[in-house]
Amino acid sequence: MTLIKAWTTQKFAKLGRWLASAFGFGIDTAQTTATRDTWTPDTLTNFGLEMSKGFGMGL
């Protein structure tokens, strides 16, 4: 069940990024280039999934 939740969350995150870029709100707008210790959509999603494991069925 956890694997299905993780997969679904990642797919919804990718869909959200695609929709944002389709409507002109994507990450391709002018931004400074960071070198390290930065959050990407994938690392942020994975971090959230790992953190939510501690809450069990509470969330």
N, C-alpha and C positions, 0 to 999 in steps of 0.2 A: 504494500500500500504506500509506503514511504517513497519508493522508487517512482511510482505513478505520480504522486504529488510533486516530487522534484522535477520530473520530466514535464508535467503540465505547467508548472510555474515557469520553467525556463522557456517553454514555447510561448506562453502568454507574454513574457518579458520581450522576447524577440518580436512578437506580433506588435506589441506596444511601441517598440523602437521603430519598426517598419511604418506603422501608422503615423507616428510623429514625423518621420522624415518625409512621408508622402504629403503631409499637410504643411511642410515647411518648418517644423519645429525640431528637426533632427540635430544630431551632434556635429553635423558637418558645417555648422555656422562658425564664424570666426572665434577661435579660442587659442589661447597660448598653448604651446606644446610642453607638456610636462615630461620629465625624464624618468622619475620613479616614485614609488610610494603613492600612486594615484589609484582611484577607483575607476574601473571600467564597468559597463553594464553587467558583464558576465561575472566579474569578481564580486560585485555588489550583490548580485542574485545568489551566488554561491555562499557568500557570507551570511545572508539572510536565512538561507535554507539551513545552514549549520547552526545558527543561533536559535532557530525555531525548534530544533530537536530537543532543547533543554526544557521546553514548555510541555512536551508530551501532547496529550489530547486537549490541552487547555485552550489552544488557539485555533 
